[in-house]
C-alpha cells in the first residue's frame, strides 16, 4: 500500500472528477486517447515532463480498463515513478497535479490516503485507488476536434505565409528591375514603404488574422508597384531585354515552386543570377554561349540556376527541411529549447523527448552507434512525427527497424521527409 498524501481541493480537480465519471460511460482505445491528447498537449498547457509522466502511468493500464463501465486507474508507487521519470518527489507531485488541473487525469483517493488496487482472475479492476485516467476517455473527441481546428489554422497560416513571400519577392524584383533599368517613377518612396512593411513582419507568427492583414498590405503595395512599373515601361520602351527576361524568370520560378518559399522577411532577393558550375556537357555549352546578349541565353541561365539550386537542396537533409516536414516535432522542439540553430540543438532535444514516446535508452544508443549522431537524430524526428500522427504504435521497434534497413542500404530518410513535405503541400 502506497501513500498518496492529501491535497487541497480546487475547481480544476472537481472538474477532473466529473470528467472521470463521464469517461466511465464511454469506450475509447488507449492508443486513440493518447494520440489525441499528445497532439494538443502544448495548446492545453501541458509540458513535455507532464506527457512523460502520463505515458508512464499509461503503461500500467490494460485494454479492458478502457472499455465502457471500467476506469483505467493505476496505483504505482512514488518511488517507482521517480525512478522511471527521473523526477524528484516535489516535481512528481507538481506534474501530476498539473495533469489533474488540466482535466487529463483525476485523483481517486482511498479513505486512509493509501494508493492500491486489485484485479480479478480476468484482469478486470475490481477495486483501485490512485491515478484515474478516465478523463482522457471523456475528452478524446474534444481533443480530436481541437486538433483538427489547430491543423486548419496552421494550414491557413502556411498558405498566407507563402502568399506573402510570393508578393514580397515580386515587389522586390519589380523595384530592382526599375532601378537597374533607370525607369522613371517614385521608386525610392516604394522602397521606403517596402522596408517599413518588412520591419513590421515578424519572423514567427501563427495567427491567421494578423497574417491576412499583412498580406493585404503587401498585395496593395504590389499592385501599386506593378502599375507604376507598367506606366514607366510604356513611357520608356527601350530597356535591357536580358534584365527583363531574368526578372520574369525569377517570378515564374517563384510561382512554379511556392512551397520552397522561406518565410524570412529580411533576406533580399536579387535579379542577378550567378552562373552555376557543372560537369554536364549541356551546361558547358550554355556557359560557352553566355557571351551572347540574347534573351534566350538569359532565360536558359535562369533555368539552369534554379534547377541546380533545387538539386543542391535535395542532396542532403538540412534542418529547415526536417522542421518543415515534421511540424508536430517542430512545435515540441520550440517549447523544449526555443530556436533550433544547429544539429547539436536538434540532438539534445531528441534526447529529451525520447522517453516521452517510449524509445528505450538501449534503442537510442544502438541507433546512434550504427547510424551516427546526425542520421540517428533525423530518424528520431521522423519516428516522433509518425507516432504523434498515430501512424506507428511502437516507436522503439520502428527505430530498430530503421537501423536494420540502414545496414542493408535500404534506409532513405530524405525520401520520407520530402514525401511528407509533398503530402502537406498537396
Secondary structure, 3 states (H helix, E strand, C coil): CEECCCCCCCHHHHHHHHHHHHHCCCCCCHHHHHHHHHHCCCCCCCCHHHHHHHHHHHCCCCHHHHCCCCCCEECCCHHHHHHHHCCCHHHHHHHHHHHHHCCCCEEECCCCCEEEEEECCCCCEEEEEEEECHHHHHHHHHHHHHHHHHHHHHHHHHHHHHHHHHHHHHHHHHHHHHHHCCCCCCHHHHHHHHHHHHHCCCCCCCCHHHHHHHHHHHHHHHHHHHHHHHHHHHHCCCCCHHHHHHHHHHHHHHHHCHHHCCCCCCCCCCCCCCCCCCCCHHHHHHHHCCCCCCHHHHHHHHHHHHHHHHHHHCCCCCHHHHHHHCHHHHHHHHHHHCCCCCHHHHHHHHHHHHHHHCCCHHHHHHHHHHHCHHHHHHHHHHHHHHHHCCCCCCHHHHHHHHHHHHHCCCCCHHHHHHHHHHHHHC
